[in-house]
Amino acid sequence: MMESITTDSIRTSILSEEASLAWEYFKQEGYPNSTHENWRFSNPEPFLLKNAPVISEKLDFSRDEFDFLMHTDATNVFIVNGKVLVPETLPEGMKLIHYHSDIQEIHTNEKVGGVADIHASPFIAENTALFQSCTVINVTEGRKIEQPLHLIQINLGTGENRIFPRLLLNLQPGSQLHIRETEYSGDSHSWYVNGVTECIIHENAHLTWNTLQKRNEKSGQFSSFNAALEKDAALSYSSIELGCSFLRRDANIHLHSPGSDCSFNSLFLPSGKQHIDISTVMHHESPHCSSRQLVKGILADKSTGVFRGLANVYKEAEKTNAHQTNQNLLISPDARMNSIPQLEIYEDDVKCSHGSTTGQIDEDSLFYLQSRGISRKDGIQLMVKGFANEVVEKCNDETFSKIVSQAIESKLGGFL
């Protein structure tokens, strides 16, 4: 069964009060458009699928049909249409729970919605009001999970659909987890995907999160990754963006306590008329915290891209180190890139920097390669792959990097 969005779609079971408040805020604000400053170069309107139903049917799903997405060296967990299929066995010290709209209460030490602020984005508010399933992952104190956890997010339906995935990760003090995430379309239909991820990374906990996004090019995706880091906690986040017709990837990172550290990396490769928008905010709320952002775009055909990065250094957050770099390579004269790196600093004793460059293939470097017997086409491929590899290497995951490199090579083969 499917249903269109109405007031009746608002959750009345788990977190019903939060859902009601979020819906009121969403109704007040509405969807953003290009007249809003944070959306000046991105127009989400054609991708909202306002009249499409919210998928609520339970489809027959076979893991065998999607076994090509599984990683042999990881714990593979399928999340189909936002509903997690909990495997029979999990690494010791890890709990994975599927909460759904038939349940009245979520039993977890951390609150869903405790990190993702509904006032930060109408899309977060909409998700908070309408999500019907929530995946909760908990790693116990001091537990270092050696094997990567591979989250395979699949959309699968019979027509146009809207979906609101929700995930909460709780890393207890001293714990460690490595997540791989694959976002994939199991069909060729148009989708509106509004997903929210929240991570609470407690004292001395370490999280590595690597995402490969391969949605079909009829999909519009609006995802926010929200993390709160406590004392001496560390987050390494990397995303490789290949699919979607329209993608907005928000990252809201809160460096709550001294010693917390975040490395954020992203590589996007739009072609055709794809549009990819990466928007980040690093909240330096405490002294002695550090963040590094590296965002790279390779744009072909008539594709467009946006990077909007903000390092916000709060008052009394002295000894902050915050750096951001955006580099973009235009393969086509018709491709367009807008870069808005920003610093907002309310403390004096800090080290902060930002930089952005956008250009085409360097002809002098290409001529040098050709003078060494390398064809122009092969020379361009070498230069583009070298440009991309800096982000791929940041994943610090040999298996994932090989998978990503193959996917990148396949995508580049379509326009080089």
C-alpha positions as CSV (number, residue, x, y, z in Angstrom):
1,M,0.0,0.0,0.0
2,M,1.2,3.5,-0.7
3,E,-0.1,6.9,0.5
4,S,0.4,10.5,-0.5
5,I,1.7,13.1,2.0
6,T,-1.1,14.6,4.0
7,T,-1.4,15.6,7.7
8,D,-2.3,12.0,8.3
9,S,1.2,11.0,7.2
10,I,2.8,12.6,10.2
11,R,4.0,9.9,12.7
12,T,1.7,9.5,15.7
13,S,3.7,6.7,17.4
14,I,7.4,7.0,18.0
15,L,8.5,10.5,18.7
16,S,5.1,11.8,17.9
17,E,5.6,15.2,19.7
18,E,8.8,15.8,17.8
19,A,7.1,14.9,14.6
20,S,4.3,17.4,15.2
21,L,6.8,20.2,16.0
22,A,8.9,19.4,13.0
23,W,5.8,19.4,10.7
24,E,4.7,22.8,12.0
25,Y,8.2,24.2,11.3
26,F,8.3,22.6,7.8
27,K,4.8,24.0,6.9
28,Q,6.0,27.5,8.1
29,E,9.2,27.4,6.1
30,G,8.3,25.3,3.1
31,Y,10.8,24.0,0.6
32,P,13.7,26.3,-0.3
33,N,14.4,27.7,-3.7
34,S,17.1,29.6,-5.5
35,T,16.0,32.9,-3.9
36,H,17.3,31.5,-0.5
37,E,21.0,32.4,0.0
38,N,22.0,28.8,0.9
39,W,20.3,27.5,-2.3
40,R,21.3,30.4,-4.6
41,F,22.9,28.0,-7.2
42,S,20.6,25.0,-6.7
43,N,16.9,24.8,-7.5
44,P,15.3,21.7,-5.9
45,E,11.8,22.3,-7.2
46,P,11.8,19.9,-10.3
47,F,13.0,17.0,-8.1
48,L,10.6,17.2,-5.1
49,L,8.0,14.9,-6.7
50,K,5.4,16.5,-4.5
51,N,2.5,14.4,-5.9
52,A,4.4,11.1,-5.7
53,P,3.4,8.6,-2.9
54,V,5.4,7.9,0.2
55,I,6.5,4.3,-0.2
56,S,5.1,2.2,2.6
57,E,4.6,-1.1,0.9
58,K,6.8,-4.1,1.9
59,L,8.2,-5.5,-1.3
60,D,9.6,-9.0,-1.7
61,F,13.4,-8.6,-1.5
62,S,16.1,-11.1,-2.3
63,R,19.6,-10.5,-1.2
64,D,20.8,-12.8,-4.0
65,E,19.5,-10.3,-6.5
66,F,21.9,-7.6,-5.1
67,D,24.8,-9.8,-3.9
68,F,27.1,-7.9,-6.4
69,L,26.9,-5.0,-3.9
70,M,28.1,-7.1,-1.0
71,H,31.7,-6.9,0.3
72,T,33.3,-10.2,1.3
73,D,35.5,-8.6,4.0
74,A,32.6,-6.7,5.7
75,T,29.4,-7.2,7.7
76,N,26.8,-6.5,5.1
77,V,23.5,-4.9,6.2
78,F,20.8,-4.2,3.7
79,I,18.5,-1.2,4.3
80,V,15.7,-1.4,1.7
81,N,13.4,1.5,1.3
82,G,14.6,2.8,4.7
83,K,13.9,-0.5,6.5
84,V,16.9,-2.3,7.9
85,L,17.1,-6.1,7.5
86,V,18.9,-7.0,10.7
87,P,21.3,-9.9,10.1
88,E,21.4,-13.0,12.3
89,T,24.9,-12.3,13.5
90,L,26.7,-9.1,14.3
91,P,30.2,-8.3,15.6
92,E,30.4,-8.6,19.4
93,G,29.7,-5.3,21.1
94,M,27.4,-4.0,18.3
95,K,23.6,-3.7,18.5
96,L,21.4,-2.9,15.4
97,I,17.8,-2.1,15.9
98,H,14.9,-1.4,13.5
99,Y,12.3,1.0,14.9
100,H,9.2,1.5,12.9
101,S,5.9,3.4,13.1
102,D,4.1,0.6,14.9
103,I,6.4,1.0,18.0
104,Q,5.5,3.5,20.6
105,E,8.9,4.2,22.1
106,I,12.6,4.1,21.1
107,H,14.8,2.6,23.8
108,T,18.2,4.1,23.3
109,N,20.6,6.2,25.4
110,E,20.7,8.8,22.7
111,K,17.7,10.7,21.4
112,V,16.7,10.6,17.7
113,G,16.8,14.3,16.7
114,G,19.4,15.2,19.3
115,V,22.0,16.1,16.7
116,A,20.0,17.0,13.5
117,D,18.4,20.4,14.2
118,I,15.1,20.8,12.4
119,H,15.8,24.5,12.2
120,A,18.9,23.9,10.2
121,S,17.0,22.8,7.1
122,P,13.4,22.3,6.0
123,F,14.4,18.9,4.7
124,I,15.6,17.8,8.2
125,A,12.2,19.0,9.5
126,E,10.3,17.1,6.9
127,N,12.2,13.9,7.5
128,T,11.7,14.3,11.3
129,A,8.0,14.6,10.8
130,L,7.5,11.8,8.2
131,F,10.1,9.1,8.7
132,Q,8.4,5.7,9.3
133,S,11.5,3.6,9.9
134,C,14.7,4.4,11.9
135,T,17.9,2.3,12.1
136,V,19.7,2.6,15.4
137,I,23.3,1.3,15.7
138,N,25.1,1.2,19.1
139,V,28.7,0.2,19.8
140,T,29.4,-0.5,23.5
141,E,32.1,1.3,25.5
142,G,35.7,0.4,24.6
143,R,34.7,-2.0,21.8
144,K,36.8,-1.7,18.7
145,I,35.0,-3.3,15.8
146,E,37.6,-4.7,13.5
147,Q,35.5,-5.6,10.5
148,P,33.9,-2.8,8.5
149,L,30.1,-2.5,8.6
150,H,28.7,-2.1,5.1
151,L,25.3,-0.4,4.9
152,I,23.7,-1.1,1.6
153,Q,20.9,1.5,1.1
154,I,18.6,0.3,-1.8
155,N,15.5,2.0,-3.2
156,L,13.2,-0.4,-4.8
157,G,9.7,0.3,-6.1
158,T,7.2,0.1,-9.0
159,G,7.0,3.8,-9.9
160,E,7.7,7.3,-8.7
161,N,8.2,7.4,-4.9
162,R,9.2,9.5,-1.9
163,I,11.2,8.1,0.9
164,F,12.5,9.4,4.3
165,P,15.4,7.2,5.6
166,R,16.6,7.8,9.1
167,L,19.7,6.5,11.0
168,L,21.2,7.1,14.4
169,L,24.6,5.8,15.3
170,N,25.9,5.9,18.9
171,L,29.6,5.2,19.5
172,Q,30.2,4.8,23.3
173,P,33.4,6.1,24.9
174,G,36.6,4.5,23.6
175,S,34.8,2.6,20.8
176,Q,35.8,2.4,17.2
177,L,33.8,1.7,14.0
178,H,34.4,1.7,10.3
179,I,31.3,2.1,8.1
180,R,31.1,1.7,4.4
181,E,27.8,2.9,2.8
182,T,26.6,2.2,-0.7
183,E,23.6,4.2,-1.9
184,Y,22.0,2.4,-4.9
185,S,18.8,2.4,-7.0
186,G,17.3,-1.0,-7.5
187,D,15.1,0.3,-10.3
188,S,15.0,3.0,-13.0
189,H,12.1,5.0,-11.5
190,S,12.2,8.6,-10.3
191,W,12.8,9.0,-6.5
192,Y,12.6,11.7,-4.0
193,V,15.1,10.7,-1.2
194,N,15.2,12.8,2.0
195,G,17.6,11.1,4.3
196,V,19.0,12.1,7.7
197,T,21.9,10.5,9.5
198,E,22.9,11.3,13.1
199,C,26.1,10.2,14.8
200,I,27.0,10.7,18.5
201,I,30.8,10.1,18.9
202,H,31.6,10.0,22.6
203,E,34.9,10.6,24.3
204,N,37.9,8.9,22.6
205,A,35.7,7.2,20.1
206,H,36.7,7.0,16.4
207,L,34.4,6.8,13.4
208,T,35.4,6.3,9.8
209,W,32.5,6.7,7.3
210,N,32.9,6.2,3.6
211,T,30.0,6.6,1.2
212,L,29.7,5.6,-2.5
213,Q,26.5,7.2,-4.0
214,K,25.3,5.4,-7.2
215,R,21.6,6.3,-7.4
216,N,20.0,6.3,-10.8
217,E,20.0,9.6,-12.7
218,K,16.2,10.1,-12.4
219,S,16.6,10.5,-8.6
220,G,16.6,13.7,-6.5
221,Q,18.4,13.2,-3.2
222,F,18.5,15.5,-0.2
223,S,20.7,14.0,2.5
224,S,22.2,15.5,5.7
225,F,25.0,13.9,7.7
226,N,25.0,15.3,11.3
227,A,27.6,14.4,13.9
228,A,28.4,15.5,17.4
229,L,32.0,14.9,18.7
230,E,32.9,14.8,22.4
231,K,36.4,15.1,24.0
232,D,39.2,13.6,21.8
233,A,36.7,12.0,19.5
234,A,37.6,11.6,15.8
235,L,35.6,11.5,12.6
236,S,36.8,10.7,9.1
237,Y,34.1,11.1,6.5
238,S,34.5,10.6,2.7
239,S,31.9,10.6,0.0
240,I,32.1,9.7,-3.7
241,E,29.2,11.1,-5.6
242,L,28.4,9.5,-9.0
243,G,24.7,9.3,-9.4
244,C,21.4,11.3,-9.0
245,S,20.0,13.8,-11.3
246,F,20.0,16.3,-8.4
247,L,22.0,15.8,-5.2
248,R,22.2,18.1,-2.1
249,R,24.6,16.6,0.5
250,D,24.7,18.6,3.8
251,A,27.2,18.0,6.5
252,N,26.6,19.5,10.0
253,I,29.6,18.7,12.3
254,H,29.6,19.8,15.9
255,L,33.0,19.8,17.6
256,H,31.6,19.9,21.1
257,S,34.6,19.3,23.3
258,P,38.4,19.9,23.4
259,G,40.5,17.6,21.2
260,S,37.7,16.6,18.8
261,D,38.8,16.2,15.2
262,C,37.0,15.9,11.8
263,S,38.3,15.2,8.4
264,F,35.7,15.7,5.6
265,N,36.4,14.7,2.1
266,S,34.2,14.6,-1.0
267,L,34.6,13.8,-4.7
268,F,31.8,14.4,-7.2
269,L,31.7,13.5,-10.9
270,P,28.5,14.9,-12.6
271,S,27.9,14.5,-16.3
272,G,25.0,15.1,-18.7
273,K,22.8,17.6,-16.8
274,Q,23.5,16.3,-13.3
275,H,23.6,18.8,-10.5
276,I,25.6,18.1,-7.3
277,D,25.7,20.4,-4.3
278,I,28.0,19.8,-1.3
279,S,27.3,22.0,1.7
280,T,29.2,21.8,4.9
281,V,29.2,23.5,8.3
282,M,32.0,22.8,10.8
283,H,30.8,24.1,14.2
284,H,34.0,24.7,16.3
285,E,32.3,25.1,19.6
286,S,35.2,24.3,21.9
287,P,38.9,25.1,22.2
288,H,41.7,22.9,20.7
289,C,39.5,21.3,18.0
290,S,40.5,20.8,14.3
291,S,38.8,20.2,11.0
292,R,40.0,19.7,7.5
293,Q,37.8,19.8,4.4
294,L,38.9,18.6,0.9
295,V,36.2,18.8,-1.8
296,K,36.9,18.1,-5.4
297,G,34.7,18.2,-8.5
298,I,35.2,16.8,-12.0
299,L,32.4,18.2,-14.2
300,A,31.6,17.1,-17.7
301,D,29.0,17.9,-20.4
302,K,26.4,20.4,-19.2
303,S,26.6,19.4,-15.5
304,T,26.7,21.8,-12.7
305,G,28.2,21.8,-9.2
306,V,28.2,23.7,-6.0
307,F,30.4,23.7,-2.9
308,R,29.5,25.8,0.1
309,G,31.7,25.3,3.0
310,L,31.6,27.1,6.3
311,A,34.0,26.9,9.3
312,N,32.2,28.6,12.2
313,V,34.6,29.3,15.1
314,Y,32.7,30.1,18.2
315,K,33.7,32.6,20.9
316,E,36.2,31.1,23.3
317,A,37.1,28.3,20.8
318,E,40.8,29.3,20.9
319,K,43.5,27.1,19.4
320,T,41.1,26.1,16.6
321,N,42.6,24.7,13.4
322,A,40.2,24.8,10.5
323,H,41.1,24.4,6.9
324,Q,39.1,23.9,3.7
325,T,40.2,23.3,0.1
326,N,37.9,23.1,-3.0
327,Q,39.4,22.2,-6.3
328,N,37.4,21.7,-9.5
329,L,38.2,20.4,-13.0
330,L,35.9,21.3,-15.9
331,I,36.1,18.7,-18.6
332,S,33.6,20.5,-20.8
333,P,33.4,24.3,-21.6
334,D,29.6,23.9,-20.9
335,A,30.1,22.7,-17.3
336,R,29.6,25.2,-14.5
337,M,30.9,25.3,-10.9
338,N,30.1,27.7,-8.0
339,S,32.3,27.6,-5.0
340,I,31.6,29.5,-1.8
341,P,34.2,28.8,0.9
342,Q,33.6,30.7,4.1
343,L,35.1,31.4,7.5
344,E,33.1,32.9,10.4
345,I,35.5,33.5,13.3
346,Y,34.7,34.9,16.7
347,E,38.0,34.1,18.4
348,D,41.5,35.5,17.8
349,D,43.9,32.7,18.7
350,V,43.1,30.4,15.7
351,K,44.6,29.0,12.5
352,C,42.0,29.0,9.7
353,S,42.3,29.0,5.9
354,H,40.2,28.4,2.9
355,G,40.9,28.2,-0.8
356,S,39.1,27.4,-4.1
357,T,40.3,26.8,-7.7
358,T,38.4,25.9,-10.8
359,G,39.9,25.3,-14.2
360,Q,40.3,23.1,-17.2
361,I,42.9,20.5,-18.1
362,D,46.4,22.0,-18.0
363,E,47.6,22.0,-21.6
364,D,51.2,22.4,-20.7
365,S,51.1,19.2,-18.5
366,L,49.2,17.4,-21.2
367,F,51.8,18.5,-23.9
368,Y,54.5,17.1,-21.6
369,L,52.8,13.7,-21.4
370,Q,52.2,13.7,-25.2
371,S,55.9,14.4,-25.7
372,R,56.6,11.2,-23.8
373,G,54.6,9.1,-26.2
374,I,51.3,9.2,-24.4
375,S,48.2,9.9,-26.5
376,R,46.1,13.0,-25.7
377,K,43.2,10.8,-24.6
378,D,45.3,8.7,-22.3
379,G,47.0,11.8,-21.0
380,I,43.7,13.4,-20.0
381,Q,42.6,10.1,-18.3
382,L,45.9,10.0,-16.3
383,M,45.5,13.6,-15.2
384,V,41.9,13.2,-14.2
385,K,42.5,10.0,-12.3
386,G,45.4,11.6,-10.5
387,F,43.2,14.6,-9.6
388,A,40.5,12.2,-8.2
389,N,42.9,9.9,-6.3
390,E,43.7,12.5,-3.6
391,V,40.2,12.1,-2.2
392,V,40.0,8.3,-2.8
393,E,43.2,7.8,-0.8
394,K,41.6,9.8,2.1
395,C,39.2,6.8,2.6
396,N,42.0,4.8,4.2
397,D,40.3,1.6,3.1
398,E,42.1,-0.5,0.4
399,T,39.0,-2.6,-0.5
400,F,36.7,0.4,-0.7
401,S,39.2,2.4,-2.6
402,K,39.5,-0.4,-5.3
403,I,35.7,-0.5,-5.6
404,V,35.5,3.3,-5.9
405,S,38.3,3.5,-8.4
406,Q,36.5,1.0,-10.6
407,A,33.3,3.0,-10.4
408,I,35.1,6.2,-11.1
409,E,36.9,4.7,-14.1
410,S,33.6,3.4,-15.5
411,K,32.0,6.9,-15.1
412,L,35.0,8.6,-16.7
413,G,34.8,6.2,-19.6
414,G,31.4,7.7,-20.4
415,F,32.7,11.2,-21.2
416,L,36.5,11.0,-21.7
